[in-house]
């Protein structure tokens, strides 16, 4: 069983997302990852980490590489997405984040790529994430009710988490309304 099947790491999925746009070499992917206007605003990745991930994705059949000669410099690898990589990315970009603590990094990465897909992809992602958040909120509220009389500290923790989830839901409304206003401009 491959690493990505067990743990779909956001960074690995992001690499697949960049290669879904077109084949690229590692340095170009690193530049895209580092741009503040792109995923650089969400997280950082060192070149050594990037190349290790690209090697692993290639070994596991998610991407393929061709060697491209360069005048006066060592040849470089150009990576492209395989069918397996494309299918894995397509499933990931529409699936909600499983845990609240992953929302800030993983959902923002999914959002980045979903906005580059047909509008229905983003709509499905947002709707599925809303449903997931609503489930988390119901669980936190139920937990808060259970401990309100017996454990005031745990009740406060549940209330804090509920507030975070409510903020996520409100923000998802902003994402959805922005998508609607952008689609009416086209």
N, C-alpha and C positions, 0 to 999 in steps of 0.2 A: 504494500500500500504506500502510495506516495505521500510526501509531506503535505502537499496542498490538499489532498483528499482529507487528511486528518484535520489540519488547521489552515483554513483559507486566509493566509496573511494578507492584509490590506496592501502592503508594499508589493508583494508578488502580483496581486491582481492589478495594481496600478501599472506595473510593467507590461502586463498583457494588454491593458487598455491603451497604452501609448502605441504598442505595436499593432493594435487593431486599426489604428489610423493609417499606418504605412510602415514598411520596414525601416529600421533605424540602427545605427551603431551605438555602442554603449555610451560614448561621450555625449552624443546628442540627447539620449534619454536622460542622462544626468543633468544636462543643461535645462531640459524641460522640467525635471523634478525640482530644480533649484530656483526657478523663477517665482518671485513673489506673486505674480499674477496667476500662477498656476498652482500646483500642489505645494510649492515652497512656502506658502502661507500656512499650511497645515502641519507639515513635518519635514525633517531633514534626513538625508541619506548620504553617507560617505561613499566615494567612488569604489573603494575596496569592497564594501558591503554590496553595492550595486552589481559589480562583476561576479561576485560569489552567487548572488541570487540568479543572475542571468545564466551562469553555468549550470546551476541546479535545475532551472526551468528547462534548459536545453536537454540535460540528462533525462529528465522526466517526460520529455516529449511535448511540452506545452509550446515551445518555440523551436525554430530551426535556425541555423546560422550558415552563412556563406562567407567565404574569405574574399575580401576585395583588395586587390593590390593598390598601393599608393606610390606615386612618383617620389623617390628619395626618402621614403619613410617605410616603417614596417607595415605589412598588410594589416587590415583591420577586419573584424567580424561584423557583418550586418545581420541583424536578427529579424526574423519574421514570425508571425503567429502561425501555428499549425491548426488543423481542424479541432483537435483536442483542446488547445489553448483558447480558441475562439468560443467553443461551447462552454468551457469553464468560466470565461469572462462574462458571457451573456447571462448565465445563471446567476453569477455573483452580483452583477450590476443591478438586477431587479429584486434581489432578496433583501429583506429588512435586516438590520443589525440585531443580533440575538440578545445582547445585554446592554443595559444603559451606560455602563462605563466605557463601552466601545463606541458610543455614539459620536463623540467629539472627533475622533480620528477616522474611524472606518466609514461612518455615514457621510462625512464631508468628502471623503475620497469617492464614494459611490456617486454622490451628487455631482461632483466634478465631471465624471465620465458619463453619467446618465444625461447630463445637459448636452452632450455631444452626439447622443443617439436620437432616433426619432422620438417625437414628443410622448408617444404612448409609453415608452420605456420609463421616462421620468415620472409620468403619472402613476404607473404601476408601483414603482419604488416608493413614492410618497404615500400612496394609499396603503401599501403593505406595512410601511413603517408606522403610519398612524395607528393601524390596528394593533401592531406590536406594542406601541406606547400605551394605548388604551388598556391593554392587558396588564402591562407593568403597573399602571396607575391603579387599576382595580385591586391587584395583589397588594400593593403598598397600603391602600386604604383599608383593606380587610385586615392586614397585619396590624395597622395602627389601632383599629377598633379592638382587636384581641388583646393588645397590651396596654391600652390606655389606662386602665385602673391598676394594673399590676407592675408595670415597668415604665415609669415616666421618661427615662432616658431613651429606651428603645422607641417609645412613641414619638419623641422629638426627632430621632433618626428617620423614622418612617415619614414624618411630616416633611422633613428636609428633602428626602428622595421624591416624595409626591410633588413637591414644588419644582424640582428639577424636571420631572417628567411633564408636568403641566407647561413648563417653559418650552420643552421640546415640541409638544403638541402645538403651542402657539406659533413657534418658529416654523413648523411644517406648514401651517396655514399661510404664512408669508411666502414660503417656497411655492406652494400651490398657486397662490394668487399672482405671484410674479410670472409663473409659467403661463397662466391664462392671459395676462396682459401682454406678454411677449408673443404668444401665438396669435393674438388678435392684431398685432402690428404687421404680421407677415402678409 
